[in-house]
Amino acid sequence: MPDATVSLEGTGRETRSDGAGRYILTGAPAGPQVLTVRRLGYALSRTPLTVPASGVVTLDVIMATSALQLDQLIVTADRSGRAKGELGTASVIDRDAIANQIASSLSGVLELIPGVPLQPPGLDAPGQFSLRALAGLGTTGVGGVSGPGAAEIGAAGTLIVLDGIPLSNNANLQTAGVRGEIVSQSSAAGGGVDLRRIPATTLERVEVIRGIPSARWGDLTQGAIIVDTRAAATMPEFAGRFDPRTAEGSLVGGRGFSNERQALTITGNLTETRNARTLSSATSLRGAGQAAHRLRLGEPVVVGGGSPQPRLTFDTRLDWWRLRFDSPERPDLEVGRNSFQDDYGVRLGERARLAVGGGLLELTAAYDQQRQTTRETRRLSRPTTPFTSNLDSGFALGTYVEGTYSGAYELQGAPRLLFSRLEWDRSRTSGAGLHLSQLRVGSEVRREWNTGAGYLFDVSRPPQASAFNGTTGYDRPRDFRDTRPFATSGLYTDARFSARRGASTADIQAGLRLETLHDGAWWTSGARSAQLQPRLTTQVAPWPWLRLRGGVGVVSKSPTVAQLNPALQYYDLVNVNRFTPAPSERLSALTTYIRDVSNPELGLSRAQKQELGFELDGGAKRGSISVTWFDDRIRGAVTLRRDPDFLQRARYALADTGRGTGQPGRIMQPPLFFEPVPVFRDRFVNSGSLDTRGVEYVVILPVIPSLRTRVEISGAQLETRFATDDRDYGPANRLNDFQVDTTIQRVAYFERASTLSKRGILTWRVVHHQPELGFVITATVQQRVGDERRVLSRSDSLAFVGFITRKGELVPVPDADKLNPEFADLRRLRPSTGSGTQRFPNDWLASLQVAKSLPGNGRLSFYVFNALDKLVTVSGGAARALPNTRFGAELTVPTAGWLGGAR
Amino acid sequence: MTRRPPVASLAVVLWCHITIGMPTLGAQDTPASAWGRAHDSNGASSAATASWLGAWSPLRPVLDVPRGLLRAPLAPGVLEAPPPMTGAFVLAGAPGAIARDLRPWLAGDTARWSELRVRESGEVGSYRRPLDVGDAAVTQAIGQGWAPVGTRGVALGRFILDRERHDAGGFTQRVAPYWSSPFIVTDSISPPMQRTRVRLEGAIGWQVAGFGLGVSAGLESRDHNSQNVPLRRSGRAATPAALVGVDRSLPWFGLVIGGYYKWSEANETNVLNAVPLPTILYQLQGYDEPFGSLVTSSNPVFVRNDRQLRAAGGTAQLTVLGARVVLAHEQADRAEDQYRNLVSGNRATDRWRATGGTSHLQLSRALGTAHRATLVASRTSLTGSASRADLTGIAVDGRDEQTAVEFDVRATRGRWTTALLGGVSQRRHERVDYVVERRTALDITTPFVGGELARRIARGGVAVGASLASRSAAGGIPPVPEPTSAPTYRRLLQPELAYESAASRAVAAWTTVRVPVASQWLVLSARAERATPTSTGANRLQPTGERTVWSVGLGWQR
């Protein structure tokens, strides 16, 4: 190919190919380099190579004749793009695919995975991501108490690994508690990592392991997303994006020095998304930056028959990010309402690799420190109720809260994560017959804690407990420094056996991981919960065009700091409540009880994953088909359970209570009598089950050369069932009456409803390329079909399981006895639990992206999400609303000349 | 061998261009022309420098005769654009003729013509109608160009990205409020608004064995929001369109015949959320006194307008007596459904159905070696009927016609080039409102003229020009009702009728400087325009004052 620009990335060495397509690049620095080849209208080619200290390297580069032939989405189990040591089904998204995606953050990039719904780009909402699970299946809370739901469980169980080091949301305590009435608008507490912190423009490669991950990865139930940011020598590049609500700018650049033994890369991103200015003035702002330094020492050595590796390599990454959400008060709209959240973090990671003994010894260590501030204010209106701000247990005179006041709280969190992994990896890249191609042994430790000042508010104006009924207490401030750190450790080993015969290959990888949740704050403490996790994946390719894959394995997820250290639960029982129009004559007394609701039995949740798939790969000319069936079953997911209990309430007689005396009266001791009051302890327990099964598929049709068009069809059909072993105590008002009214001796309880959801997503991507004009037009049509939500519960008068007494005893009633006359009071129709089946109409939306290459490898692109602004489809009583249209433009400009980044 | 990559220097050049072009208008405008390309929803859409450069747009409205504010003709663009091309694609957007029309230009300076412009425009003045926006400022970026594709194909495309800021909006948030359909949702306040828009359109065609094949497609997306007022007016609009066409050359008189089909399904969504400032919503639906309904925080209003447009056209080109003659005619149907409820949104409440056609004629002839004359004529005629959800039968009948003729003569002598354009446009709007038994019939005649003089200096040049349009009307509009019986009619409807029935004049002047930079050009331009009424009618509630428009910009061409 004539007239292609050939360069060594980040070194300034550049030349052009001659008329016969040959090139000579002189003066190349020794060491690992990346050779890039560009030609207008063709895909950028990036080929890693190692330049010897002396001599000549000959490298033939095959340019993609069309960008259409790029593997924008690879669903294979063994290609050069796959992470080393992984055989489970995965999607690999490379730099070119990322550049072609309408994305502001990592979550937008992940829309290339089969079955993921498209969302408009921006920072509007926390970008949690849940692999192979359906969100929106409700929470596990009842009676105004909210616990983790399927969305949180799925998101928390999706492991995000950034540059080899896991991210974690386990120590995020930014929530107002399970009974909070003001909930932060922008919090990811209890769920997964907020992916808005990772800008799309700084990504080099994303590998999404949807299937069985190798034993190297722990603390997950759904899958692992391995993210590599742009590092090493990189041509400086500016990218800007603009849409009616979002403005974004990114700068990435890196260069090598010290004879290319070192490389330093700097990335930065600044993004702002504004909501509509008239209903609120909410603004989301993101800043992110990274400095990456690589140092190579020693002469390269050949390890395992592969390419030469430096004897010792140090990779140092310093990440900084900040996410700020600010919705200031708009008195003209609503007095006293505002929200503010400011999260920022710094992470220092070091990966040292030493080539020794024919293998690689790698030590990874990271320290992640975050600071989170959340402030919320609302105007709260309450009926007049007795109130105590007693911070200790015991009897105390109370006051009255009444009317409207400004309820405000502040959460000051400071999550910390200490992580280290030591791994020895011995690999062989070649071998005939059956041979051990990889052996890996490693251990990792993780410690997470929170040193924030905690949940702060004016005790006399509690921001919580709108449904105070004389039993359930108001929240009290809480210091996060009182929470105990938790430590986990993992030991793992896996071995991969490979066999080659002619063009046929077979691989099997067997691994074992021991995951331990320690009962102390350090790894030296005993095991609170431990699980042995076998994992087995295999791939057989009898012919180059056919691959068969399968796998089965066990994975686990640890509880979070919040779940292991729940806030003390307060109960304020009203003993005396004398309310008169004259404030001076009012008298109230309350007894405060404090209960520790932590659950010493709380441990790791466990998921069993299995999958089976095949791939027919005919290359770009013939297309490919990949199909994967999977069945993931999570058991022991952490949910919230209301355990019944009771407290003894003392009742007193009053003296000197004449009206008009101006005196509040006097409480007569001792109490007249005691009465049991049923209450509930809200505990986190391993009681949830989340089962997801389905099929994922990717069909890449052959490129149509005459039209320069490629069509790719991907999708997934999922079915998720979510259930807990919690109990349902009926409607909130009935339960409230039972707690308050001492004449009600018992009330029925039921099994919690379980939820079954089905969803089908089919995505068509049509890519048209005009090399002569430098245009790439990508049209994406996503169909949503067969969406169904079914709530499974009985609602008949015999649906009750038993009854709860005033002393908090659960008394089951056998089915055979439910018709007995003594249970007539329990035989009431169960109020609606939303049971039944809701089928959402099928619908589709289309998005369009038009990209034009600019001189100098720049790029200008326009995107329109939901281009036809399809809105709402109504069918059978159910409405499906699609996200509104969103459009904008992106500009990518290499800035080497501006910054002097290329020499 | 070490070379600095050419990336940065080009990138710097790219982003230093800030252009001025023709004015960008916040209000719905119709610069006087026969090319028919200016029926866009607002002035910012009229992005091309010269009128003919926008006529091919697949997003050109079908079967609609908007009643725009009077505008003087645009600059012929002697320095900024090639002279008018000839053909069915350039004239009517027939995609089968793309390659045939553009092939003659794929040589020399225009072989790969492209430009990028950035400009700032403003519009201010009281001479406007109730639904036109008030003071407006627009920042706009435009890129357009064409290039050969292989040996037989040609592609061209354009993008427009702009942001309008209205210090005071009109009494509606509808992008183009004065159109053929009588259904317009308005309200009682005119808050500051911000509108953002992106338009992408392109066409590609090939010539194979005497056949011409082509497709064109476009998509326009809009987003708008009220700004800094305790009331939310927000809206979106999506306008997709696609055409496919074919033509065939025959061995007589250079005859080429062709046909095309056009599809477009546009929609516009408007939301009115009165938090906490209340407003009163009025739906205009003819000449009835609009009924007002209070919009409060608990009673937000959602209005969706879905439009289905289908058109089929035929074209013919031939050479007679040395002149190239192009004829095009398209027959179209237009269906508009409006509904008000978000949830049960698939049920229309108000409907507008129109049918009719548009015809084009172009004559082009070289006069000697230094002169070239182009004559363009167009005629659109439609009849429509409106039905309301609350009534049975037809509520309003409408008939709109627009006929325009325009000539363009260009002469070059030495370093001097001059262009003279002129013509006349005639619109006829008839409405019969059976509900209140009122009728209008307006004949509006707009003669226009413009000229531009340019001098080439080395590879660059300087041009100055001016244009004038004058409008007069005949016919009848209903008498002004008493304030007590129709206060809203007097406020929202009557001034527009009075505006249309009065005489007015618009004058524009501009200058353009073209500076060579390496192998490309930098284009600086400025334009100003002023429109004023020239007649007044007693008791007609006629808008008065003046309306001025300015724009400055910087562009880069190669």
Boltz contact constraints between the chains, C-beta under 6 A:
constraints:
  - contact:
      token1: [A, 14]
      token2: [B, 3]
      max_distance: 6.0
  - contact:
      token1: [A, 15]
      token2: [B, 1]
      max_distance: 6.0
  - contact:
      token1: [A, 244]
      token2: [B, 196]
      max_distance: 6.0
  - contact:
      token1: [A, 244]
      token2: [B, 223]
      max_distance: 6.0
  - contact:
      token1: [A, 276]
      token2: [B, 225]
      max_distance: 6.0
  - contact:
      token1: [A, 276]
      token2: [B, 234]
      max_distance: 6.0
  - contact:
      token1: [A, 277]
      token2: [B, 227]
      max_distance: 6.0
  - contact:
      token1: [A, 278]
      token2: [B, 226]
      max_distance: 6.0
  - contact:
      token1: [A, 278]
      token2: [B, 232]
      max_distance: 6.0
  - contact:
      token1: [A, 279]
      token2: [B, 232]
      max_distance: 6.0
  - contact:
      token1: [A, 332]
      token2: [B, 230]
      max_distance: 6.0
  - contact:
      token1: [A, 333]
      token2: [B, 230]
      max_distance: 6.0
  - contact:
      token1: [A, 333]
      token2: [B, 275]
      max_distance: 6.0
  - contact:
      token1: [A, 772]
      token2: [B, 149]
      max_distance: 6.0
  - contact:
      token1: [A, 773]
      token2: [B, 147]
      max_distance: 6.0
  - contact:
      token1: [A, 773]
      token2: [B, 155]
      max_distance: 6.0
  - contact:
      token1: [A, 850]
      token2: [B, 200]
      max_distance: 6.0
  - contact:
      token1: [A, 855]
      token2: [B, 10]
      max_distance: 6.0
  - contact:
      token1: [A, 856]
      token2: [B, 6]
      max_distance: 6.0
  - contact:
      token1: [A, 856]
      token2: [B, 7]
      max_distance: 6.0
  - contact:
      token1: [A, 856]
      token2: [B, 10]
      max_distance: 6.0
  - contact:
      token1: [A, 856]
      token2: [B, 11]
      max_distance: 6.0
  - contact:
      token1: [A, 857]
      token2: [B, 7]
      max_distance: 6.0
  - contact:
      token1: [A, 858]
      token2: [B, 11]
      max_distance: 6.0
  - contact:
      token1: [A, 862]
      token2: [B, 198]
      max_distance: 6.0
  - contact:
      token1: [A, 862]
      token2: [B, 200]
      max_distance: 6.0
  - contact:
      token1: [A, 864]
      token2: [B, 221]
      max_distance: 6.0
  - contact:
      token1: [A, 867]
      token2: [B, 219]
      max_distance: 6.0
  - contact:
      token1: [A, 868]
      token2: [B, 238]
      max_distance: 6.0
  - contact:
      token1: [A, 869]
      token2: [B, 236]
      max_distance: 6.0
  - contact:
      token1: [A, 869]
      token2: [B, 238]
      max_distance: 6.0
  - contact:
      token1: [A, 869]
      token2: [B, 267]
      max_distance: 6.0
  - contact:
      token1: [A, 872]
      token2: [B, 345]
      max_distance: 6.0
  - contact:
      token1: [A, 874]
      token2: [B, 344]
      max_distance: 6.0
  - contact:
      token1: [A, 874]
      token2: [B, 346]
      max_distance: 6.0
  - contact:
      token1: [A, 879]
      token2: [B, 343]
      max_distance: 6.0
  - contact:
      token1: [A, 885]
      token2: [B, 221]
      max_distance: 6.0
  - contact:
      token1: [A, 885]
      token2: [B, 236]
      max_distance: 6.0
  - contact:
      token1: [A, 885]
      token2: [B, 238]
      max_distance: 6.0
  - contact:
      token1: [A, 887]
      token2: [B, 198]
      max_distance: 6.0
  - contact:
      token1: [A, 887]
      token2: [B, 221]
      max_distance: 6.0
  - contact:
      token1: [A, 889]
      token2: [B, 161]
      max_distance: 6.0
  - contact:
      token1: [A, 893]
      token2: [B, 11]
      max_distance: 6.0
  - contact:
      token1: [A, 894]
      token2: [B, 7]
      max_distance: 6.0
  - contact:
      token1: [A, 896]
      token2: [B, 8]
      max_distance: 6.0
  - contact:
      token1: [A, 897]
      token2: [B, 8]
      max_distance: 6.0
  - contact:
      token1: [A, 897]
      token2: [B, 9]
      max_distance: 6.0
  - contact:
      token1: [A, 898]
      token2: [B, 8]
      max_distance: 6.0
